[in-house]
Amino acid sequence: MMEHEDFSGLSKGKLKSLIKETEEVLVLLKEELQKRKLDKQHEEIDHLEDHLKEAEPHLSTIKAFIQKIIEDSKKT
């Protein structure tokens, strides 16, 4: 965290200049944060197919189980 600085000696123009620069940096930091969030989402989407492939055997087991329950319920 930044130390508290004494800006009382700065001119009004210099203060305005510092505020403008700070706002520009803030915009850049927010853009970088948003980019990282999007990159992370894209990375997760890229791995979604792998996750689905891993889940596929389990899904077919569940499907077979449900089909068995339906068949058994028709018999009674």
C-alpha positions as CSV (number, residue, x, y, z in Angstrom):
1,M,0.0,0.0,0.0
2,M,1.2,3.5,-0.8
3,E,2.4,5.7,2.0
4,H,0.3,8.8,2.6
5,E,2.0,11.7,0.9
6,D,1.7,15.4,1.6
7,F,0.4,17.0,-1.6
8,S,-0.1,20.4,0.0
9,G,2.9,21.9,-1.7
10,L,1.7,21.0,-5.2
11,S,0.0,23.5,-7.5
12,K,-3.6,23.1,-8.5
13,G,-2.4,22.3,-12.1
14,K,0.0,19.7,-10.9
15,L,-2.8,18.1,-8.7
16,K,-5.1,18.0,-11.8
17,S,-2.3,16.5,-13.8
18,L,-1.6,13.8,-11.2
19,I,-5.4,13.0,-11.0
20,K,-5.5,12.6,-14.8
21,E,-2.5,10.3,-14.8
22,T,-3.9,8.3,-11.9
23,E,-7.3,7.9,-13.7
24,E,-5.5,6.8,-16.9
25,V,-3.5,4.2,-14.9
26,L,-6.7,3.1,-13.2
27,V,-8.4,2.5,-16.6
28,L,-5.4,0.5,-17.7
29,L,-5.4,-1.6,-14.5
30,K,-9.1,-2.3,-14.9
31,E,-8.6,-3.3,-18.5
32,E,-5.8,-5.7,-17.5
33,L,-8.0,-7.2,-14.8
34,Q,-10.9,-7.7,-17.3
35,K,-8.5,-9.3,-19.8
36,R,-7.2,-11.7,-17.2
37,K,-10.8,-12.7,-16.3
38,L,-11.6,-13.3,-19.9
39,D,-8.4,-15.2,-20.4
40,K,-9.3,-17.4,-17.5
41,Q,-12.8,-18.0,-18.8
42,H,-11.4,-18.9,-22.3
43,E,-9.0,-21.3,-20.6
44,E,-11.8,-23.0,-18.8
45,I,-13.9,-23.2,-22.0
46,D,-10.9,-24.7,-23.8
47,H,-10.7,-27.5,-21.1
48,L,-14.5,-28.1,-21.1
49,E,-14.2,-30.7,-23.8
50,D,-11.7,-32.6,-21.7
51,H,-14.0,-32.4,-18.7
52,L,-16.9,-33.8,-20.7
53,K,-14.8,-36.6,-22.0
54,E,-13.8,-37.5,-18.5
55,A,-17.5,-37.4,-17.4
56,E,-18.8,-39.4,-20.4
57,P,-18.2,-42.9,-18.8
58,H,-20.1,-41.8,-15.7
59,L,-22.9,-40.4,-17.7
60,S,-23.4,-43.6,-19.6
61,T,-23.5,-45.5,-16.3
62,I,-26.1,-43.1,-15.0
63,K,-28.1,-43.5,-18.2
64,A,-28.0,-47.3,-18.0
65,F,-29.1,-47.1,-14.3
66,I,-32.1,-44.9,-15.2
67,Q,-33.1,-47.1,-18.1
68,K,-33.0,-50.1,-15.8
69,I,-35.2,-48.3,-13.3
70,I,-37.7,-47.4,-16.0
71,E,-37.8,-51.0,-17.3
72,D,-38.3,-52.4,-13.8
73,S,-41.1,-49.9,-13.1
74,K,-42.9,-51.0,-16.3
75,K,-42.8,-54.6,-15.2
76,T,-44.6,-54.0,-12.0
